[in-house]
Amino acid sequence: MGLLKSLVTAGTFILLASTVIADNTKISKTFEIHQAFPNIVHLDIDREGASPGDVLAFDADLTSATGLSGKLSGIMFTVRIPDNAIEMFEDRIAHLIFDFGDSNTLVVTGSAKYPHKGDGQMSENQPQLRAIIGGTGLYMGSRGQVQTSRNSDGTYKHLIQLME
């Protein structure tokens, strides 16, 4: 009987804790940003060709339908290359800064899979999620996520979701 009571108590606690966590993760603001075609620089580190440690740096102009504009700057590190010819993607870790001017920035980080062969950009219409881990100015202390999609013309769409 003691075990059953403990399990019920633990289950109730987990249910209540997950409800509190869910209540604390409400989206307070969502907006979409259009990114122009990026200026990209590849830095081939160590071995010639794609290898762990390679760096991709980029910047691009940002605009929105609401008049928000700025610059996106980012750096990506290749951390894993496919071990065989069957695998199609490599893993990268990214650090991005959405700079909307007047010291209003969003800081974003995360990992994603990128095509192993090609121009170094993400696949078209294959959304990626990264975490918003902070910001400055109007976005000080922000948290949330950014869903990024590459359009067929080489531009990008970023759906920014900020938490309360």
ABEGO torsion letter per residue (X at the ends): XAAAAAAAAAAAAAAAAAAAAAAAABBABBBBBBBBBBBBBBBBBEBBEBBBGBBBBBBBBBBBAAGBBEBBBBBBBBABBBABAABABBBBBBBBBBBAEGGBBBBBBEBBBBBABEAGBBBBGBBBBBBBAEEBEAABGBBEBBBBBBBAAGBBBBBBBBBX
